[in-house]
Amino acid sequence: MNKPPVALREPTTTFLHEAELHDDYAWLRRKGTPDVTAYLEAENAYAAADMAATEPLQQTLYDEILSHIKEDDTSVPYRDGDWIYSTRTEKGRQYVTYLRRPAEPADAQDAVLLDVNRLAEGEAFMAIGDLSVSPDGRKLAYTTDNTGFRQYTLHVLDLDTRELLPDTAERVGSLVWAADSATLLYATEDEQTKRNDRVFRLRLGAEAEQIFSESDERFNVGVGRTSDRQYLLLEVGSHTTNETRFLKASEPTGEFDLISKRADDEEYHVDHRDGFFYIRTNHKAEQFRLMRTPVSRTARWHWTEILPTIADAPLEDFDLFQNFVMTSYRERGLPVLRVFDFDADGLPAAPRDIRFPDPAYAAHGSVNRDFNTTVYRYAYQSLVRPASVFDYDVRTGASTLLKQQEVPGDFDPERYTSQRLWFKAGDGTEVPVSLVYRKPEPPTEGSDAAPTRQLASHPLYVYGYGSYGYALPLGFSAARLPLLDRGVVIAYAHIRGGGELGDPWHDAGKMMFKRNTFTDFIEATEFLLREGFGNPARVAIEGGSAGGLLMGAVTNLRPDLFRAVLSHVPFVDVLNTMLDASLPLTVGEYEEWGNPNQAEAFDYMRSYSPYDNLEALTGKLLPAILVKTSLNDSQVMYWEPAKYVAKLRALTAGQQSDRPLLLHTNMDAGHGGASGRYDYIKEIAFDHAFLLRELGIVTV
């Protein structure tokens, strides 16, 4: 019989706020030591043995997913200056290749700009962070990570000679070229906390010069430029507050000027057109509005409103052009693209909306590099409609489809349907849920059963996140099709803490209101079951990172509600992590979770932290649980899920032989899992095989 590993117990106690925190597994933080490595490998072996019987199913799922992916493919090309850019994927190759060709002549052939497959040779992991061609088109600056720790190294490639220049730097975040194509600005992170805290100016061939440093540990720095390329921007931001500095792109050795100093709980985001900064801000506007101010007078008291805030439709973003501005709002939690022409005074007028046909979808701007264009490129997809790219003619209001992602393998969108539902939470708040499922067979003749009632015996899979104001994207997924084709009803719960309904929605699920996130998810699941969208005995749930915290919290609260739990890189050791300011992200995260050094926040976080509340599960029947993590994760350290599994297994030893508790650690990756596309599909096939097995669907 396959016996699970038993983690060594080394009790430690932390005293704070007249309370004791007991931790028997803190020793798992000793990364790279023989005992930690041995434990993680033992857990991997145990998980592999438990899942061995599903290997044919894993292979089938892998083959099915791959059958729905066009392996040889090219993206829609876009023009930037004198060049046309695109990307290519090729059958059998794990990574993308970046391409470009001259815009003239029209029949010019693509050449390789950067082949990530070549960079990945001999590496277990490879990811590109930032990538930017110089304004003159002759140099490429890019950053790479070969561990998954999201620690990027800067490279500069001479595109004429194809030789790497000696200019390089470590731990680089964002980067931007000045107009002279010889000066590069970039941000770097602190080695221990991974906070981007400094900005350097590099004149190629010379030593980099530090030009900015941010001491407040809540804030990160980044660099960019305005859409018209007239100004370089240096932004300093926390989760709730930011400020921006600007410098003429043609004068990179100059000093940055401050637009307006930071103010608590106020954000602003800047672009430039014809001597004015256009500013999206929540200054006296909870759901954001658009303002502008002359470059010569940038402090807040000079800002003039040009698009007012809309109480029930947050302004999420704007794309600025010479002749128009494209704004992105959310109405009832779904995106709407709204274009405004500029009048003679540079003010927005004559709004027109780009609307979309599906009840649950994702829409956003695509690559738009021509500031003087009259055509706006946008991307659209839905739960049943593959990713598409359109050009919208601002003059005529017509959208032209440039490409819809081909989905091979006998895919027919008419077999599937999606819905958008709302339910009332216990406190009366309306919460949206999006659904996708394969259409049930028509009722038999004479039956009066509603079509959705035919789904009442089907498995239900519910996904959630609910943190950082992040709105769940409702896009198409080829990896989802094998689940749908096996009758699984898939739901996305847009719970409080996310961003679907703007900042108020986020605020209602963070800090001292975090429990709303968990209760919303539980109530969403109960609502779907009441409405006949699944069998109460066959419910699976999934979440990752902060969504992994969600998985841990709802499992602690309602283990009886779920049959299977899939938890990716879960943030489950909330208190211990948030009490350690030396860890990456911790101090900046105080604005999302609270500061446990303060007694009230400590008590509240302690009440829901999954790791600190596992004792409540002793003696209860638990769901089958698969926890996935990566050794080089820089966002949620591997030891959080490892400790969680070790403690939960010790508390529930011998309780349930038919509902496994599994931990799998990718020893060569980071927060997002495997970097190669084929390796990533294998990970998905493993996860889905676990879910299907536990939901009683084991057919190959």
Secondary structure by P-SEA (a helix, b strand, c coil): cccccccccbbbbbbcccbbbbbccccccccccaaaaaaaaaaaaaaaaaaccaaaaaaaaaaaaaaaccccccccccccccccccccccccccbbbbbcccccccccccccccccccccccccbbbbcbbbbccccccccbbbbcccccbbbbbbbccccccccccccccccbbbbccccccccccccccccccccbbbbbcccbbbbbccccccccccccccccccccbbbbbbbccccbbbbbcccccccbbbbbcccccccbbbbbcccccbbbbbcccccccbbbbbbcccccccccccccbbbbcccccccccccccbbbbbbbcccbbbbbbbbbccccccccccccccccccbbbbbcccccccccccccccccccccbbbbbbccccccccccccccccccccccccccbbbbbbcccbbbbbbbbbbccccccccccccccccccccbbbbbbbbbcccccccccccccaaaaaaabbbbbbbbccccccccaaaaaaccccccaaaaaaaaaaaaaaaaaccccccbbbbbcccaaaaaaaaaaaaccccccbbbbcccccccccccccccccccccccccccccccaaaaaaaaaccccccccccccccccbbbbbbbcccccccaaaaaaaaaaaaaacccccccccbbbbbcccccccccccaaaaaaaaaaaaaaaaaaaccccc
